[in-house]
Amino acid sequence: MIVLRCSNVFVLLHLINQIAMRTKNEEKWLSHYEALRCYLEANHQLPDKKKVENRGLLNWWKYNKRLLKTGRLTEERLELLRQLNAMRYNKLLEL
């Protein structure tokens, strides 16, 4: 199950439309993606590795970076991670 907490309606509708065709692993990946996206919207940076409550999001981000470096990441996931990365840096530039 994906818990939706953010205001980006387009992304949410897209996820809802795609959910019937997803496996459990893909649903879990998308829920982590959505959680990190919400965290970035609220905090404008990746979670702190020293704070236990959001460490899982940081570990998920680092694991996916490792998958990218080894070439085991799908194009769809790569594009979603690029959006998160751009979101991170755009917020820094706006400050």
Secondary structure as UniProt FT lines:
FT   HELIX           9..18
FT   HELIX           19..21
FT   HELIX           24..43
FT   TURN            49..50
FT   HELIX           52..54
FT   HELIX           55..69
FT   TURN            70..71
FT   HELIX           75..94
//
